[in-house]
Amino acid sequence: MSEPDTSEEPKSPCISVCVLDDDDICMGCYRSADEITDWFMASNAEKREVLRRARERMEAGTTLRLK
């Protein structure tokens, strides 16, 4: 099996719905407030790790709730 191409910069998962829940997790992209602010300075490997954690949060059942 071939290795994934790690040279391409991961795209931000931002969907322009910046609403933080009580745990400071964005309800739009599922990143933490720290992950959002650190995104532009993060390495590609760090960005992939942020995306993995965000995907885990999303799959854990957190849903978008706008009031």
PDB file of N, H, CA, C and O in Angstrom:
ATOM      1  N   MET A   1       0.839  -1.193   0.000  1.00  0.00           N
ATOM      2  CA  MET A   1       0.000   0.000   0.000  1.00  0.00           C
ATOM      3  C   MET A   1       0.875   1.244   0.000  1.00  0.00           C
ATOM      4  O   MET A   1       1.901   1.282   0.679  1.00  0.00           O
ATOM      5  N   SER A   2       0.487   2.237  -0.738  1.00  0.00           N
ATOM      6  H   SER A   2      -0.346   2.206  -1.289  1.00  0.00           H
ATOM      7  CA  SER A   2       1.300   3.447  -0.818  1.00  0.00           C
ATOM      8  C   SER A   2       0.994   4.379   0.351  1.00  0.00           C
ATOM      9  O   SER A   2      -0.105   4.389   0.905  1.00  0.00           O
ATOM     10  N   GLU A   3       1.999   5.149   0.694  1.00  0.00           N
ATOM     11  H   GLU A   3       2.892   5.141   0.243  1.00  0.00           H
ATOM     12  CA  GLU A   3       1.865   6.145   1.760  1.00  0.00           C
ATOM     13  C   GLU A   3       1.042   7.320   1.261  1.00  0.00           C
ATOM     14  O   GLU A   3       1.135   7.677   0.087  1.00  0.00           O
ATOM     15  N   PRO A   4       0.221   7.944   2.144  1.00  0.00           N
ATOM     16  CA  PRO A   4      -0.521   9.130   1.705  1.00  0.00           C
ATOM     17  C   PRO A   4       0.428  10.282   1.412  1.00  0.00           C
ATOM     18  O   PRO A   4       1.484  10.393   2.035  1.00  0.00           O
ATOM     19  N   ASP A   5       0.065  11.123   0.483  1.00  0.00           N
ATOM     20  H   ASP A   5      -0.793  11.032  -0.023  1.00  0.00           H
ATOM     21  CA  ASP A   5       0.875  12.291   0.138  1.00  0.00           C
ATOM     22  C   ASP A   5       0.788  13.285   1.287  1.00  0.00           C
ATOM     23  O   ASP A   5      -0.269  13.866   1.532  1.00  0.00           O
ATOM     24  N   THR A   6       1.897  13.479   1.987  1.00  0.00           N
ATOM     25  H   THR A   6       2.755  13.007   1.787  1.00  0.00           H
ATOM     26  CA  THR A   6       1.917  14.375   3.139  1.00  0.00           C
ATOM     27  C   THR A   6       2.487  15.740   2.797  1.00  0.00           C
ATOM     28  O   THR A   6       2.627  16.589   3.677  1.00  0.00           O
ATOM     29  N   SER A   7       2.820  15.966   1.520  1.00  0.00           N
ATOM     30  H   SER A   7       2.706  15.276   0.805  1.00  0.00           H
ATOM     31  CA  SER A   7       3.412  17.248   1.152  1.00  0.00           C
ATOM     32  C   SER A   7       2.366  18.340   0.954  1.00  0.00           C
ATOM     33  O   SER A   7       2.678  19.523   1.083  1.00  0.00           O
ATOM     34  N   GLU A   8       1.136  17.958   0.644  1.00  0.00           N
ATOM     35  H   GLU A   8       0.883  16.996   0.540  1.00  0.00           H
ATOM     36  CA  GLU A   8       0.087  18.946   0.401  1.00  0.00           C
ATOM     37  C   GLU A   8      -0.455  19.474   1.728  1.00  0.00           C
ATOM     38  O   GLU A   8      -0.727  18.710   2.654  1.00  0.00           O
ATOM     39  N   GLU A   9      -0.604  20.792   1.798  1.00  0.00           N
ATOM     40  H   GLU A   9      -0.383  21.413   1.046  1.00  0.00           H
ATOM     41  CA  GLU A   9      -1.107  21.399   3.027  1.00  0.00           C
ATOM     42  C   GLU A   9      -2.594  21.075   3.207  1.00  0.00           C
ATOM     43  O   GLU A   9      -3.395  21.297   2.298  1.00  0.00           O
ATOM     44  N   PRO A  10      -2.963  20.541   4.395  1.00  0.00           N
ATOM     45  CA  PRO A  10      -4.376  20.265   4.660  1.00  0.00           C
ATOM     46  C   PRO A  10      -5.196  21.550   4.630  1.00  0.00           C
ATOM     47  O   PRO A  10      -4.739  22.599   5.086  1.00  0.00           O
ATOM     48  N   LYS A  11      -6.388  21.462   4.099  1.00  0.00           N
ATOM     49  H   LYS A  11      -6.759  20.610   3.728  1.00  0.00           H
ATOM     50  CA  LYS A  11      -7.280  22.623   4.042  1.00  0.00           C
ATOM     51  C   LYS A  11      -7.987  22.800   5.373  1.00  0.00           C
ATOM     52  O   LYS A  11      -8.318  21.826   6.049  1.00  0.00           O
ATOM     53  N   SER A  12      -8.213  24.041   5.740  1.00  0.00           N
ATOM     54  H   SER A  12      -7.945  24.833   5.190  1.00  0.00           H
ATOM     55  CA  SER A  12      -8.943  24.353   6.961  1.00  0.00           C
ATOM     56  C   SER A  12     -10.370  23.815   6.858  1.00  0.00           C
ATOM     57  O   SER A  12     -11.007  23.936   5.812  1.00  0.00           O
ATOM     58  N   PRO A  13     -10.870  23.224   7.940  1.00  0.00           N
ATOM     59  CA  PRO A  13     -12.242  22.714   7.928  1.00  0.00           C
ATOM     60  C   PRO A  13     -13.279  23.793   8.229  1.00  0.00           C
ATOM     61  O   PRO A  13     -14.464  23.490   8.366  1.00  0.00           O
ATOM     62  N   CYS A  14     -12.850  25.028   8.331  1.00  0.00           N
ATOM     63  H   CYS A  14     -11.887  25.274   8.220  1.00  0.00           H
ATOM     64  CA  CYS A  14     -13.748  26.129   8.682  1.00  0.00           C
ATOM     65  C   CYS A  14     -14.901  26.239   7.681  1.00  0.00           C
ATOM     66  O   CYS A  14     -14.689  26.231   6.469  1.00  0.00           O
ATOM     67  N   ILE A  15     -16.118  26.343   8.208  1.00  0.00           N
ATOM     68  H   ILE A  15     -16.290  26.350   9.193  1.00  0.00           H
ATOM     69  CA  ILE A  15     -17.297  26.552   7.357  1.00  0.00           C
ATOM     70  C   ILE A  15     -17.965  27.886   7.690  1.00  0.00           C
ATOM     71  O   ILE A  15     -19.126  28.109   7.349  1.00  0.00           O
ATOM     72  N   SER A  16     -17.228  28.761   8.354  1.00  0.00           N
ATOM     73  H   SER A  16     -16.284  28.579   8.631  1.00  0.00           H
ATOM     74  CA  SER A  16     -17.687  30.111   8.721  1.00  0.00           C
ATOM     75  C   SER A  16     -18.905  30.107   9.643  1.00  0.00           C
ATOM     76  O   SER A  16     -19.767  30.981   9.564  1.00  0.00           O
ATOM     77  N   VAL A  17     -18.955  29.106  10.517  1.00  0.00           N
ATOM     78  H   VAL A  17     -18.255  28.396  10.581  1.00  0.00           H
ATOM     79  CA  VAL A  17     -19.967  29.049  11.575  1.00  0.00           C
ATOM     80  C   VAL A  17     -19.181  28.969  12.883  1.00  0.00           C
ATOM     81  O   VAL A  17     -18.977  27.888  13.435  1.00  0.00           O
ATOM     82  N   CYS A  18     -18.752  30.114  13.360  1.00  0.00           N
ATOM     83  H   CYS A  18     -18.918  30.993  12.912  1.00  0.00           H
ATOM     84  CA  CYS A  18     -17.889  30.157  14.537  1.00  0.00           C
ATOM     85  C   CYS A  18     -18.730  30.324  15.801  1.00  0.00           C
ATOM     86  O   CYS A  18     -18.954  31.434  16.283  1.00  0.00           O
ATOM     87  N   VAL A  19     -19.185  29.194  16.317  1.00  0.00           N
ATOM     88  H   VAL A  19     -19.003  28.292  15.925  1.00  0.00           H
ATOM     89  CA  VAL A  19     -19.977  29.165  17.543  1.00  0.00           C
ATOM     90  C   VAL A  19     -19.319  28.149  18.458  1.00  0.00           C
ATOM     91  O   VAL A  19     -19.302  26.956  18.156  1.00  0.00           O
ATOM     92  N   LEU A  20     -18.778  28.614  19.576  1.00  0.00           N
ATOM     93  H   LEU A  20     -18.791  29.583  19.822  1.00  0.00           H
ATOM     94  CA  LEU A  20     -18.113  27.711  20.513  1.00  0.00           C
ATOM     95  C   LEU A  20     -19.101  27.184  21.535  1.00  0.00           C
ATOM     96  O   LEU A  20     -19.942  27.928  22.041  1.00  0.00           O
ATOM     97  N   ASP A  21     -18.995  25.890  21.838  1.00  0.00           N
ATOM     98  H   ASP A  21     -18.312  25.286  21.426  1.00  0.00           H
ATOM     99  CA  ASP A  21     -19.842  25.311  22.875  1.00  0.00           C
ATOM    100  C   ASP A  21     -19.205  25.549  24.246  1.00  0.00           C
ATOM    101  O   ASP A  21     -18.213  26.271  24.349  1.00  0.00           O
ATOM    102  N   ASP A  22     -19.763  24.954  25.287  1.00  0.00           N
ATOM    103  H   ASP A  22     -20.569  24.368  25.202  1.00  0.00           H
ATOM    104  CA  ASP A  22     -19.259  25.165  26.649  1.00  0.00           C
ATOM    105  C   ASP A  22     -17.845  24.628  26.856  1.00  0.00           C
ATOM    106  O   ASP A  22     -17.164  25.019  27.804  1.00  0.00           O
ATOM    107  N   ASP A  23     -17.404  23.736  25.975  1.00  0.00           N
ATOM    108  H   ASP A  23     -17.957  23.418  25.205  1.00  0.00           H
ATOM    109  CA  ASP A  23     -16.054  23.179  26.055  1.00  0.00           C
ATOM    110  C   ASP A  23     -15.081  23.869  25.112  1.00  0.00           C
ATOM    111  O   ASP A  23     -13.975  23.376  24.892  1.00  0.00           O
ATOM    112  N   ASP A  24     -15.486  25.014  24.550  1.00  0.00           N
ATOM    113  H   ASP A  24     -16.385  25.414  24.729  1.00  0.00           H
ATOM    114  CA  ASP A  24     -14.684  25.773  23.586  1.00  0.00           C
ATOM    115  C   ASP A  24     -14.393  24.983  22.316  1.00  0.00           C
ATOM    116  O   ASP A  24     -13.306  25.082  21.748  1.00  0.00           O
ATOM    117  N   ILE A  25     -15.377  24.197  21.877  1.00  0.00           N
ATOM    118  H   ILE A  25     -16.260  24.116  22.339  1.00  0.00           H
ATOM    119  CA  ILE A  25     -15.289  23.470  20.611  1.00  0.00           C
ATOM    120  C   ILE A  25     -16.224  24.153  19.627  1.00  0.00           C
ATOM    121  O   ILE A  25     -17.391  24.395  19.933  1.00  0.00           O
ATOM    122  N   CYS A  26     -15.702  24.464  18.435  1.00  0.00           N
ATOM    123  H   CYS A  26     -14.753  24.267  18.187  1.00  0.00           H
ATOM    124  CA  CYS A  26     -16.517  25.113  17.411  1.00  0.00           C
ATOM    125  C   CYS A  26     -17.574  24.144  16.912  1.00  0.00           C
ATOM    126  O   CYS A  26     -17.266  23.004  16.564  1.00  0.00           O
ATOM    127  N   MET A  27     -18.794  24.586  16.879  1.00  0.00           N
ATOM    128  H   MET A  27     -19.044  25.511  17.162  1.00  0.00           H
ATOM    129  CA  MET A  27     -19.898  23.750  16.437  1.00  0.00           C
ATOM    130  C   MET A  27     -19.978  23.660  14.913  1.00  0.00           C
ATOM    131  O   MET A  27     -20.790  22.907  14.376  1.00  0.00           O
ATOM    132  N   GLY A  28     -19.150  24.413  14.230  1.00  0.00           N
ATOM    133  H   GLY A  28     -18.490  25.025  14.667  1.00  0.00           H
ATOM    134  CA  GLY A  28     -19.112  24.358  12.771  1.00  0.00           C
ATOM    135  C   GLY A  28     -18.045  23.405  12.255  1.00  0.00           C
ATOM    136  O   GLY A  28     -18.318  22.594  11.370  1.00  0.00           O
ATOM    137  N   CYS A  29     -16.828  23.492  12.799  1.00  0.00           N
ATOM    138  H   CYS A  29     -16.607  24.151  13.518  1.00  0.00           H
ATOM    139  CA  CYS A  29     -15.718  22.680  12.292  1.00  0.00           C
ATOM    140  C   CYS A  29     -15.174  21.677  13.311  1.00  0.00           C
ATOM    141  O   CYS A  29     -14.317  20.860  12.976  1.00  0.00           O
ATOM    142  N   TYR A  30     -15.664  21.734  14.545  1.00  0.00           N
ATOM    143  H   TYR A  30     -16.360  22.399  14.817  1.00  0.00           H
ATOM    144  CA  TYR A  30     -15.301  20.788  15.609  1.00  0.00           C
ATOM    145  C   TYR A  30     -13.866  20.911  16.093  1.00  0.00           C
ATOM    146  O   TYR A  30     -13.333  19.988  16.709  1.00  0.00           O
ATOM    147  N   ARG A  31     -13.236  22.059  15.813  1.00  0.00           N
ATOM    148  H   ARG A  31     -13.669  22.808  15.313  1.00  0.00           H
ATOM    149  CA  ARG A  31     -11.906  22.308  16.387  1.00  0.00           C
ATOM    150  C   ARG A  31     -12.065  23.061  17.687  1.00  0.00           C
ATOM    151  O   ARG A  31     -13.055  23.758  17.907  1.00  0.00           O
ATOM    152  N   SER A  32     -11.065  22.907  18.552  1.00  0.00           N
ATOM    153  H   SER A  32     -10.260  22.341  18.373  1.00  0.00           H
ATOM    154  CA  SER A  32     -11.059  23.688  19.789  1.00  0.00           C
ATOM    155  C   SER A  32     -10.643  25.121  19.471  1.00  0.00           C
ATOM    156  O   SER A  32     -10.089  25.394  18.407  1.00  0.00           O
ATOM    157  N   ALA A  33     -10.911  26.016  20.385  1.00  0.00           N
ATOM    158  H   ALA A  33     -11.361  25.795  21.250  1.00  0.00           H
ATOM    159  CA  ALA A  33     -10.518  27.415  20.190  1.00  0.00           C
ATOM    160  C   ALA A  33      -9.009  27.518  19.971  1.00  0.00           C
ATOM    161  O   ALA A  33      -8.558  28.282  19.117  1.00  0.00           O
ATOM    162  N   ASP A  34      -8.236  26.762  20.727  1.00  0.00           N
ATOM    163  H   ASP A  34      -8.603  26.141  21.420  1.00  0.00           H
ATOM    164  CA  ASP A  34      -6.775  26.777  20.556  1.00  0.00           C
ATOM    165  C   ASP A  34      -6.365  26.237  19.194  1.00  0.00           C
ATOM    166  O   ASP A  34      -5.466  26.781  18.553  1.00  0.00           O
ATOM    167  N   GLU A  35      -7.024  25.165  18.748  1.00  0.00           N
ATOM    168  H   GLU A  35      -7.754  24.723  19.268  1.00  0.00           H
ATOM    169  CA  GLU A  35      -6.692  24.600  17.440  1.00  0.00           C
ATOM    170  C   GLU A  35      -6.997  25.591  16.326  1.00  0.00           C
ATOM    171  O   GLU A  35      -6.265  25.664  15.339  1.00  0.00           O
ATOM    172  N   ILE A  36      -8.060  26.344  16.478  1.00  0.00           N
ATOM    173  H   ILE A  36      -8.655  26.284  17.280  1.00  0.00           H
ATOM    174  CA  ILE A  36      -8.425  27.348  15.467  1.00  0.00           C
ATOM    175  C   ILE A  36      -7.373  28.446  15.401  1.00  0.00           C
ATOM    176  O   ILE A  36      -6.908  28.803  14.319  1.00  0.00           O
ATOM    177  N   THR A  37      -6.998  28.983  16.568  1.00  0.00           N
ATOM    178  H   THR A  37      -7.376  28.693  17.447  1.00  0.00           H
ATOM    179  CA  THR A  37      -6.042  30.094  16.568  1.00  0.00           C
ATOM    180  C   THR A  37      -4.632  29.650  16.180  1.00  0.00           C
ATOM    181  O   THR A  37      -3.853  30.453  15.666  1.00  0.00           O
ATOM    182  N   ASP A  38      -4.298  28.385  16.418  1.00  0.00           N
ATOM    183  H   ASP A  38      -4.931  27.733  16.836  1.00  0.00           H
ATOM    184  CA  ASP A  38      -2.958  27.887  16.094  1.00  0.00           C
ATOM    185  C   ASP A  38      -2.848  27.351  14.665  1.00  0.00           C
ATOM    186  O   ASP A  38      -1.748  27.037  14.212  1.00  0.00           O
ATOM    187  N   TRP A  39      -3.957  27.244  13.959  1.00  0.00           N
ATOM    188  H   TRP A  39      -4.851  27.499  14.327  1.00  0.00           H
ATOM    189  CA  TRP A  39      -3.983  26.588  12.642  1.00  0.00           C
ATOM    190  C   TRP A  39      -2.945  27.153  11.674  1.00  0.00           C
ATOM    191  O   TRP A  39      -2.227  26.381  11.039  1.00  0.00           O
ATOM    192  N   PHE A  40      -2.847  28.450  11.544  1.00  0.00           N
ATOM    193  H   PHE A  40      -3.431  29.077  12.060  1.00  0.00           H
ATOM    194  CA  PHE A  40      -1.982  29.040  10.520  1.00  0.00           C
ATOM    195  C   PHE A  40      -0.490  28.867  10.811  1.00  0.00           C
ATOM    196  O   PHE A  40       0.333  28.956   9.901  1.00  0.00           O
ATOM    197  N   MET A  41      -0.143  28.621  12.066  1.00  0.00           N
ATOM    198  H   MET A  41      -0.812  28.548  12.806  1.00  0.00           H
ATOM    199  CA  MET A  41       1.259  28.410  12.425  1.00  0.00           C
ATOM    200  C   MET A  41       1.604  26.922  12.537  1.00  0.00           C
ATOM    201  O   MET A  41       2.769  26.572  12.723  1.00  0.00           O
ATOM    202  N   ALA A  42       0.613  26.052  12.425  1.00  0.00           N
ATOM    203  H   ALA A  42      -0.334  26.335  12.274  1.00  0.00           H
ATOM    204  CA  ALA A  42       0.828  24.615  12.599  1.00  0.00           C
ATOM    205  C   ALA A  42       1.496  24.013  11.358  1.00  0.00           C
ATOM    206  O   ALA A  42       1.305  24.479  10.235  1.00  0.00           O
ATOM    207  N   SER A  43       2.283  22.967  11.602  1.00  0.00           N
ATOM    208  H   SER A  43       2.439  22.589  12.514  1.00  0.00           H
ATOM    209  CA  SER A  43       2.878  22.224  10.486  1.00  0.00           C
ATOM    210  C   SER A  43       1.787  21.387   9.818  1.00  0.00           C
ATOM    211  O   SER A  43       0.695  21.234  10.366  1.00  0.00           O
ATOM    212  N   ASN A  44       2.081  20.854   8.651  1.00  0.00           N
ATOM    213  H   ASN A  44       2.968  20.979   8.206  1.00  0.00           H
ATOM    214  CA  ASN A  44       1.116  20.001   7.966  1.00  0.00           C
ATOM    215  C   ASN A  44       0.748  18.791   8.821  1.00  0.00           C
ATOM    216  O   ASN A  44      -0.416  18.395   8.872  1.00  0.00           O
ATOM    217  N   ALA A  45       1.735  18.208   9.488  1.00  0.00           N
ATOM    218  H   ALA A  45       2.681  18.529   9.446  1.00  0.00           H
ATOM    219  CA  ALA A  45       1.467  17.053  10.360  1.00  0.00           C
ATOM    220  C   ALA A  45       0.549  17.454  11.516  1.00  0.00           C
ATOM    221  O   ALA A  45      -0.365  16.711  11.874  1.00  0.00           O
ATOM    222  N   GLU A  46       0.793  18.617  12.090  1.00  0.00           N
ATOM    223  H   GLU A  46       1.536  19.221  11.799  1.00  0.00           H
ATOM    224  CA  GLU A  46      -0.063  19.092  13.179  1.00  0.00           C
ATOM    225  C   GLU A  46      -1.482  19.358  12.681  1.00  0.00           C
ATOM    226  O   GLU A  46      -2.451  19.067  13.383  1.00  0.00           O
ATOM    227  N   LYS A  47      -1.607  19.902  11.487  1.00  0.00           N
ATOM    228  H   LYS A  47      -0.820  20.138  10.916  1.00  0.00           H
ATOM    229  CA  LYS A  47      -2.936  20.161  10.914  1.00  0.00           C
ATOM    230  C   LYS A  47      -3.689  18.856  10.690  1.00  0.00           C
ATOM    231  O   LYS A  47      -4.886  18.770  10.964  1.00  0.00           O
ATOM    232  N   ARG A  48      -2.987  17.838  10.192  1.00  0.00           N
ATOM    233  H   ARG A  48      -2.014  17.908   9.970  1.00  0.00           H
ATOM    234  CA  ARG A  48      -3.638  16.542   9.997  1.00  0.00           C
ATOM    235  C   ARG A  48      -4.114  15.970  11.328  1.00  0.00           C
ATOM    236  O   ARG A  48      -5.181  15.359  11.393  1.00  0.00           O
ATOM    237  N   GLU A  49      -3.342  16.161  12.378  1.00  0.00           N
ATOM    238  H   GLU A  49      -2.475  16.657  12.326  1.00  0.00           H
ATOM    239  CA  GLU A  49      -3.744  15.687  13.710  1.00  0.00           C
ATOM    240  C   GLU A  49      -4.965  16.456  14.212  1.00  0.00           C
ATOM    241  O   GLU A  49      -5.867  15.864  14.805  1.00  0.00           O
ATOM    242  N   VAL A  50      -5.002  17.758  13.983  1.00  0.00           N
ATOM    243  H   VAL A  50      -4.269  18.239  13.502  1.00  0.00           H
ATOM    244  CA  VAL A  50      -6.174  18.565  14.356  1.00  0.00           C
ATOM    245  C   VAL A  50      -7.399  18.059  13.603  1.00  0.00           C
ATOM    246  O   VAL A  50      -8.471  17.920  14.192  1.00  0.00           O
ATOM    247  N   LEU A  51      -7.256  17.785  12.311  1.00  0.00           N
ATOM    248  H   LEU A  51      -6.386  17.898  11.832  1.00  0.00           H
ATOM    249  CA  LEU A  51      -8.371  17.284  11.512  1.00  0.00           C
ATOM    250  C   LEU A  51      -8.848  15.928  12.028  1.00  0.00           C
ATOM    251  O   LEU A  51     -10.049  15.656  12.041  1.00  0.00           O
ATOM    252  N   ARG A  52      -7.920  15.083  12.449  1.00  0.00           N
ATOM    253  H   ARG A  52      -6.944  15.303  12.438  1.00  0.00           H
ATOM    254  CA  ARG A  52      -8.284  13.772  12.997  1.00  0.00           C
ATOM    255  C   ARG A  52      -9.105  13.939  14.272  1.00  0.00           C
ATOM    256  O   ARG A  52     -10.139  13.293  14.444  1.00  0.00           O
ATOM    257  N   ARG A  53      -8.630  14.818  15.169  1.00  0.00           N
ATOM    258  H   ARG A  53      -7.790  15.342  15.029  1.00  0.00           H
ATOM    259  CA  ARG A  53      -9.369  15.048  16.430  1.00  0.00           C
ATOM    260  C   ARG A  53     -10.738  15.667  16.158  1.00  0.00           C
ATOM    261  O   ARG A  53     -11.722  15.298  16.799  1.00  0.00           O
ATOM    262  N   ALA A  54     -10.806  16.599  15.216  1.00  0.00           N
ATOM    263  H   ALA A  54     -10.007  16.898  14.696  1.00  0.00           H
ATOM    264  CA  ALA A  54     -12.084  17.228  14.877  1.00  0.00           C
ATOM    265  C   ALA A  54     -13.053  16.188  14.326  1.00  0.00           C
ATOM    266  O   ALA A  54     -14.237  16.200  14.663  1.00  0.00           O
ATOM    267  N   ARG A  55     -12.560  15.296  13.488  1.00  0.00           N
ATOM    268  H   ARG A  55     -11.598  15.286  13.215  1.00  0.00           H
ATOM    269  CA  ARG A  55     -13.403  14.239  12.923  1.00  0.00           C
ATOM    270  C   ARG A  55     -13.922  13.325  14.037  1.00  0.00           C
ATOM    271  O   ARG A  55     -15.085  12.921  14.020  1.00  0.00           O
ATOM    272  N   GLU A  56     -13.059  13.000  15.003  1.00  0.00           N
ATOM    273  H   GLU A  56     -12.115  13.328  15.017  1.00  0.00           H
ATOM    274  CA  GLU A  56     -13.486  12.180  16.145  1.00  0.00           C
ATOM    275  C   GLU A  56     -14.592  12.874  16.934  1.00  0.00           C
ATOM    276  O   GLU A  56     -15.567  12.241  17.340  1.00  0.00           O
ATOM    277  N   ARG A  57     -14.435  14.177  17.147  1.00  0.00           N
ATOM    278  H   ARG A  57     -13.643  14.691  16.817  1.00  0.00           H
ATOM    279  CA  ARG A  57     -15.464  14.920  17.876  1.00  0.00           C
ATOM    280  C   ARG A  57     -16.783  14.889  17.114  1.00  0.00           C
ATOM    281  O   ARG A  57     -17.844  14.679  17.701  1.00  0.00           O
ATOM    282  N   MET A  58     -16.709  15.100  15.811  1.00  0.00           N
ATOM    283  H   MET A  58     -15.847  15.272  15.334  1.00  0.00           H
ATOM    284  CA  MET A  58     -17.912  15.115  14.988  1.00  0.00           C
ATOM    285  C   MET A  58     -18.596  13.746  15.041  1.00  0.00           C
ATOM    286  O   MET A  58     -19.814  13.665  15.199  1.00  0.00           O
ATOM    287  N   GLU A  59     -17.818  12.681  14.911  1.00  0.00           N
ATOM    288  H   GLU A  59     -16.829  12.746  14.782  1.00  0.00           H
ATOM    289  CA  GLU A  59     -18.380  11.337  14.911  1.00  0.00           C
ATOM    290  C   GLU A  59     -18.909  10.929  16.283  1.00  0.00           C
ATOM    291  O   GLU A  59     -19.727  10.015  16.387  1.00  0.00           O
ATOM    292  N   ALA A  60     -18.446  11.604  17.337  1.00  0.00           N
ATOM    293  H   ALA A  60     -17.782  12.346  17.253  1.00  0.00           H
ATOM    294  CA  ALA A  60     -18.906  11.300  18.689  1.00  0.00           C
ATOM    295  C   ALA A  60     -20.331  11.794  18.924  1.00  0.00           C
ATOM    296  O   ALA A  60     -20.931  11.523  19.964  1.00  0.00           O
ATOM    297  N   GLY A  61     -20.862  12.523  17.942  1.00  0.00           N
ATOM    298  H   GLY A  61     -20.374  12.743  17.098  1.00  0.00           H
ATOM    299  CA  GLY A  61     -22.253  12.908  18.034  1.00  0.00           C
ATOM    300  C   GLY A  61     -22.533  14.350  18.359  1.00  0.00           C
ATOM    301  O   GLY A  61     -23.687  14.709  18.597  1.00  0.00           O
ATOM    302  N   THR A  62     -21.516  15.194  18.378  1.00  0.00           N
ATOM    303  H   THR A  62     -20.579  14.902  18.185  1.00  0.00           H
ATOM    304  CA  THR A  62     -21.758  16.610  18.595  1.00  0.00           C
ATOM    305  C   THR A  62     -22.462  17.150  17.369  1.00  0.00           C
ATOM    306  O   THR A  62     -22.007  16.942  16.244  1.00  0.00           O
ATOM    307  N   THR A  63     -23.564  17.839  17.576  1.00  0.00           N
ATOM    308  H   THR A  63     -23.934  18.008  18.490  1.00  0.00           H
ATOM    309  CA  THR A  63     -24.330  18.372  16.447  1.00  0.00           C
ATOM    310  C   THR A  63     -24.383  19.887  16.485  1.00  0.00           C
ATOM    311  O   THR A  63     -24.257  20.506  17.541  1.00  0.00           O
ATOM    312  N   LEU A  64     -24.570  20.459  15.332  1.00  0.00           N
ATOM    313  H   LEU A  64     -24.672  19.956  14.474  1.00  0.00           H
ATOM    314  CA  LEU A  64     -24.685  21.905  15.198  1.00  0.00           C
ATOM    315  C   LEU A  64     -26.013  22.364  15.758  1.00  0.00           C
ATOM    316  O   LEU A  64     -27.069  21.886  15.341  1.00  0.00           O
ATOM    317  N   ARG A  65     -25.963  23.285  16.697  1.00  0.00           N
ATOM    318  H   ARG A  65     -25.106  23.672  17.035  1.00  0.00           H
ATOM    319  CA  ARG A  65     -27.184  23.812  17.304  1.00  0.00           C
ATOM    320  C   ARG A  65     -27.127  25.332  17.289  1.00  0.00           C
ATOM    321  O   ARG A  65     -26.342  25.926  18.028  1.00  0.00           O
ATOM    322  N   LEU A  66     -27.923  25.954  16.481  1.00  0.00           N
ATOM    323  H   LEU A  66     -28.561  25.471  15.880  1.00  0.00           H
ATOM    324  CA  LEU A  66     -28.014  27.405  16.453  1.00  0.00           C
ATOM    325  C   LEU A  66     -29.298  27.814  17.120  1.00  0.00           C
ATOM    326  O   LEU A  66     -30.339  27.192  16.909  1.00  0.00           O
ATOM    327  N   LYS A  67     -29.235  28.860  17.928  1.00  0.00           N
ATOM    328  H   LYS A  67     -28.389  29.365  18.099  1.00  0.00           H
ATOM    329  CA  LYS A  67     -30.436  29.332  18.627  1.00  0.00           C
ATOM    330  C   LYS A  67     -30.999  30.528  17.944  1.00  0.00           C
ATOM    331  O   LYS A  67     -32.013  31.071  18.384  1.00  0.00           O
TER     332      LYS A  67
END
